[in-house]
C-alpha cells in the first residue's frame, strides 16, 4: 500500500495592529500647534491624510492638516478655531500684480500673484462670493500701473461700474471676438519687442525698463456665454473664433504680460472641447459653492479628489468661502475679503487716470510702464477703503 505524505499547509493570518504614533515636540502657532510625527515601517503620508478628521475629533480642535512630509516623517498642523468665521483683513497690494484677497484656513493670507500663477479659473453659484472676489481684484489692481480689460457677457452689468478704470470692455460675443483679436495682436507686438532684445519674456533684466510693456489683466465673467451656441452658422463661427483666440491668449500671454481671470457659474465639458483646453491653461483654481458637480469637477477634478470633496461641503451660509489651488499645487479653504460694489466702483473712479487708452495699447507702439507719470502712480500699499466714497 502506497503511503502518501500529506503536507499540512499553515495559513498565517496577517493581523494589522494599530500602533501609537511617535510624536515629536509640539510647537505652538498663532492659531493652534504644529507637530512632527515619525512614520512606522510601511506607513506613508497617505495613511495620515485618511484620518485627519479623526485626529481633529481626538485632539478636540477645529481641523488638522498635513502641512508637509520628509522621508520617514510628516508634519501636522492643528487649528483650534476656524479663522474663516470672520475675515477682517483689508485688501492689500504690496507689489506689482500681487493682491491679497482673503485668508486661508491656516491663518495665512491668500495672495493672487499673477507673476507666479498667471491665469485663474474662478467658479461659483449666485451669491457664493465669486463676484466679490472680482471686486477685491479691482480694488487691489486699480492703484497699480496695469491695464484692466473686461469681458462681461451679462450685458455689461457686472463690470460697467468699473469701466472708468478699464482700458476696454466687451459686452457682446461679437465684441469679445474683436477684443480678443486685438489682444492677440498685442501679443505679436510684444513678441517682436522680445525678439529685438533677445529675451524670452517682458520681465527679463535685459529688457530696458523704459520699454517694458504695461501688464494687462483680463477679467472674463460668465465664460459659458462665450461658448453657448445654436445651430446658426454665424454663432458657430463666433464661438470658434472666441475659443481659438482666448486659448491662444492663455497659452502665450504669460511671457508677454497678459493675465487671465476667467469666472463663471457653470463651466462644464459639455460646452465643448474649447472649454476643456482652456481649463488646462488656467493653473490657479478657485471653487466657491456651486450648483452642480460638473462645475466643481472642471475646477478641481484634475487636481485632488479631497479638494473636490471639500468644495462640495461649502455651506451657502458662508459666502466668499472657496477651495483654492495656487502656486504650490496644494489645496486650501479660503474666504475672501468682503468688498462692496460701491467700494470697488469708487476705487475704479479714483484711479481712472491710470487706465491706459486701448488705442495706445494696440497701436503697435509698445505702451510701457515708463510712459505713466510717476507722480500719478500710487505706491502699492493698502487701499484706503474707508476713505473711498460709498
Secondary structure, 3 states (H helix, E strand, C coil): CCCCCCCCCCCCCCCCCCCCCEECCCEECCCEEEEEEECCCCCCHHHHHCCHHHHHHHHCCCEEEEEEEECCEEEEEEECCCCCCCCCCCCEEEECCEEEEEEECCCCEEEEECCCCCEEEEECCCCCCHHHHHHHHHHHHHCCCEEEEEEECCCCCCCHHHHHHEEEEECCHHHHHHHHHHHHHHHHHHHHHHHHHCCCCCCCCCCCHHHCECEEEEEEECCHHHHCCCCCHHHHHHHHHHHHHHHHHHHHCHHHCEEEEEEECCCCHHHCHHHHHHHHHCCEEEECCCCCHHHHHHHHCCCCHHHHHHHHCCCCCCCCEEEEECCCCCEEEEEECCCCHHHHHHHHHHCHHHCCCHHHHCCCCCCEHHHCCHHHCCCCCCCCHHHCCC
